[in-house]
Amino acid sequence: MSTEVAPIEAEPRSSAEASGAATGEPLLRLRGLSKSFGAVHALVDINLDVPAGQVTALAGDNGAGKSVLIKCISGIHSPDSGEIQWEGKPVHIRSPREAAALGIETVHQDLALCDNLDIVQNMFLGRERVRHLTLAEEEMETAAGQTLSSLAVTTVRSVRQLVASLSGGQRQSVAIAKAVLWNSRLVIMDEPTAALGVAQTAMVLTLVRRLADRGLAVLLVSHNMNDVFEVADRVAVLRLGHLVAVERAADIDAQVVVDLMTTGTSTRATQPKPAEPRTADDQA
């Protein structure tokens, strides 16, 4: 199949076109979103849909606007113009607390975990449960353990283990579980596999895919094309603040995405996906 993507000035394809089978309203919809810092136009007229039950990868080089976009969604920055819709209704997200109230949780690249606290304390940090003026330690411990178990995170010895003793992959798993604990519906992940080894990366990517399979919307920011095509259903590409393409991951390949990231356009033919090997039943 040949894929030709429009140049930077053209309107990217909508998510309904990109998904090929979109039904109903997406969980999150951005329309005409723009953000500037002085003379720097960080985001220019961004139109993007983020559906539930899918991993939408956000790719782009440094300075493309990825961090600014997720900060606008998570309430850290207020867009200068445009509209954010949540379940089809316009919303104004003025703070991370307001984003969390909607069900939007962000796992930042630095994870925002405290090394001197254990897993339970980190997962409930700032949102501790209190019963009769004392911390409900047993209740929080049970909830933390259940959340980790529901995500099939089995590599930690105890939920009372200090975060300082965890590996990079385990820390990322705890940060993701912390986001899921609060009944999130959209989880934004900023470079979740940065600085992880092969085994730890595989563990985190399995966890990302599991979130989407549970019906959550996932917005994945990553430079790693292998990671993107391992888990993403859709790929959105930013270049110099412009959204230049939104495509189904099955319809493009890493080379096309790199072209889009660096030049804003690509006429490269997508390499066909290898055919599945025939089974004995098929041959019979």
C-alpha positions in Angstrom: 0.0 0.0 0.0 1.3 3.5 -0.9 0.9 6.3 1.7 1.2 9.9 0.6 0.8 12.4 3.4 -0.1 16.0 3.0 2.4 18.8 3.5 2.5 20.8 6.7 0.0 23.5 5.6 -2.7 20.9 4.8 -5.3 19.8 7.2 -4.5 16.4 8.8 -7.0 13.6 8.4 -9.5 13.4 11.1 -9.4 10.5 13.6 -12.6 9.1 12.2 -10.8 8.7 8.9 -7.6 7.5 10.6 -9.3 4.9 12.7 -11.4 3.6 9.8 -14.1 2.5 12.2 -14.8 5.3 14.6 -18.2 5.3 16.2 -19.7 8.0 18.3 -17.8 10.9 20.0 -14.2 10.4 21.0 -13.4 10.8 24.7 -11.2 13.8 24.1 -11.4 16.2 21.1 -9.1 19.2 20.4 -10.3 21.8 17.9 -8.2 24.7 16.7 -5.9 24.6 19.8 -3.1 27.1 19.7 -0.5 28.2 22.2 2.3 30.8 22.0 5.1 31.9 24.3 6.0 35.4 23.2 7.0 35.2 19.5 7.3 31.4 19.7 4.2 29.5 18.3 4.4 26.3 20.2 1.0 25.0 18.9 -0.8 26.1 15.8 -4.5 25.1 15.2 -4.3 21.6 16.5 -7.2 19.3 15.6 -6.9 15.9 17.3 -9.3 13.2 18.6 -8.3 10.7 21.3 -10.7 7.8 21.4 -11.3 5.4 24.4 -9.9 1.9 24.1 -7.0 2.9 21.9 -3.4 4.0 22.2 -2.8 7.3 20.3 0.9 7.9 19.9 2.2 11.4 19.7 5.4 11.6 17.8 7.7 14.6 17.0 11.2 15.9 17.3 12.4 18.0 20.1 10.6 21.4 20.0 7.7 20.0 18.0 5.2 20.9 20.7 4.5 17.5 22.3 5.1 18.7 25.9 3.1 21.9 25.4 0.2 19.9 24.0 0.0 17.4 26.9 0.3 20.3 29.4 -2.6 22.0 27.8 -4.7 18.9 28.1 -3.6 18.2 31.7 -4.3 21.8 32.9 -0.7 23.1 33.3 -1.0 25.5 30.4 -4.1 27.3 29.2 -4.4 27.4 25.4 -4.5 30.9 23.8 -7.4 29.8 21.5 -9.3 26.8 20.4 -11.5 24.3 22.2 -11.1 21.2 24.3 -14.1 18.8 24.3 -14.6 16.0 26.8 -17.3 13.5 25.8 -18.5 15.9 23.2 -18.9 18.9 25.6 -16.6 21.9 25.8 -14.5 22.1 28.9 -12.0 24.6 30.4 -9.2 22.8 32.2 -7.5 25.4 34.4 -5.4 23.1 36.6 -4.2 19.5 37.0 -6.8 19.1 39.7 -9.6 20.0 37.3 -8.1 17.5 34.8 -8.0 14.8 37.4 -11.7 15.5 38.2 -12.6 14.8 34.6 -10.5 11.6 34.7 -7.3 12.8 33.0 -4.1 11.6 34.6 -0.6 12.3 33.4 2.5 10.2 34.0 5.4 12.6 33.4 8.8 11.6 32.3 10.3 12.3 35.7 7.5 10.1 37.2 7.0 12.5 40.2 7.7 9.7 42.7 9.3 10.2 46.1 12.2 7.8 46.7 11.9 8.0 50.5 8.3 6.9 50.5 6.9 3.4 49.9 4.6 2.4 47.0 1.4 3.0 49.0 2.5 6.4 50.2 3.4 7.4 46.7 0.2 6.2 45.1 -1.9 8.2 47.6 0.4 11.2 48.0 -1.7 14.3 48.4 -4.9 12.2 48.3 -4.6 10.2 51.5 -7.7 8.5 52.8 -8.6 9.5 56.4 -10.9 7.7 58.8 -11.7 9.2 62.2 -8.9 11.8 61.9 -6.2 9.2 61.2 -4.8 7.8 58.0 -6.6 4.7 56.7 -3.4 2.8 56.2 -4.9 -0.7 55.7 -7.5 0.6 53.3 -4.9 2.4 51.2 -2.6 -0.6 51.2 -5.4 -2.9 50.0 -6.4 -0.4 47.3 -2.8 -0.1 46.1 -2.3 -3.9 46.0 -5.6 -4.4 44.1 -4.7 -1.8 41.5 -1.2 -3.3 40.9 -2.8 -6.8 40.7 -5.4 -5.7 38.2 -2.6 -4.4 36.0 -0.7 -7.7 36.4 2.2 -5.9 38.0 3.8 -8.8 39.9 7.5 -7.9 40.1 7.3 -5.8 43.3 7.9 -7.8 46.5 5.6 -5.6 48.7 3.5 -2.5 48.4 5.4 -1.3 51.4 8.7 -1.4 49.5 10.5 1.9 49.3 10.4 3.4 45.8 14.2 4.0 46.1 14.7 0.2 45.9 12.7 -0.3 42.7 14.1 -0.7 39.2 13.2 1.8 36.4 10.5 -0.5 35.0 9.0 -1.0 38.4 9.0 2.7 39.1 7.2 3.3 35.8 4.7 0.6 36.7 4.0 2.3 40.0 3.5 5.7 38.3 1.0 4.1 35.8 -0.8 2.3 38.6 -1.0 5.6 40.6 -2.7 7.2 37.6 -5.2 4.3 37.2 -6.0 4.2 40.9 -8.1 7.4 40.6 -10.6 6.0 38.1 -8.8 7.7 35.2 -10.3 7.5 31.7 -7.5 9.1 29.8 -3.8 8.4 30.8 -1.2 10.6 29.2 2.4 9.1 29.3 5.4 11.2 28.5 8.3 9.0 27.3 7.5 6.1 29.5 10.3 3.9 28.3 13.1 6.5 28.3 16.3 5.1 29.9 14.8 1.6 30.4 16.4 -1.7 29.5 14.9 -4.1 27.0 13.1 -6.3 29.6 11.8 -3.3 31.5 10.6 -1.6 28.3 8.7 -4.7 27.3 7.0 -4.8 30.8 6.0 -1.1 30.5 4.7 -1.5 26.9 2.6 -4.5 28.0 1.1 -2.4 30.7 0.3 0.4 28.2 -1.5 -2.0 25.9 -3.4 -3.4 28.9 -4.8 0.0 29.8 -6.2 0.4 26.3 -7.6 -3.1 26.3 -9.4 -2.1 29.6 -11.2 0.7 27.7 -9.0 3.6 28.8 -7.8 6.2 26.3 -4.0 6.4 26.2 -2.0 9.3 24.8 1.6 8.1 24.4 4.4 10.5 23.8 7.5 8.8 22.5 10.6 9.3 20.3 11.1 5.5 20.0 9.5 4.3 16.8 9.8 0.6 17.9 7.8 1.4 21.0 5.2 3.4 19.1 4.5 0.6 16.6 4.6 -2.0 19.3 1.5 -0.6 21.1 -0.1 2.2 19.1 -3.4 2.0 17.3 -3.0 5.5 15.8 0.0 7.8 15.3 -0.3 11.6 15.4 2.8 13.5 14.2 3.8 17.0 15.3 6.3 19.3 13.6 7.1 22.8 14.7 3.8 23.2 16.5 1.7 21.9 13.5 -0.1 18.5 13.5 1.0 17.2 10.1 -0.7 13.8 10.1 -3.0 11.4 12.0 -2.9 7.9 10.7 -3.7 4.3 11.7 -0.5 2.7 12.8 -1.2 -0.2 10.5 -1.2 2.2 7.5 2.3 3.7 7.9 5.7 2.6 9.0 8.6 4.1 11.1 10.3 5.6 8.0 7.2 7.6 7.0 6.8 8.9 10.6 10.5 10.0 10.6 9.9 11.8 7.3 6.9 13.6 8.7 8.8 14.6 11.9 11.7 16.0 10.0 10.1 17.5 6.8 6.4 17.6 7.4 5.6 15.4 4.4 6.4 12.0 3.0 5.8 10.3 -0.4 7.6 7.1 0.7 5.7 3.9 0.0 4.8 2.1 3.2 6.4 -1.3 3.5 3.8 -4.1 3.4 3.3 -5.9 6.7 4.6 -9.5 6.6 2.0 -12.1 6.0 1.0 -14.4 8.9 2.5 -17.9 8.5 0.0 -20.5 7.4 -1.0 -23.1 10.0 -1.5 -26.8 9.4 -5.2 -26.2 9.5 -5.0 -23.6 6.7 -2.9 -25.9 4.6 -5.4 -28.7 5.1 
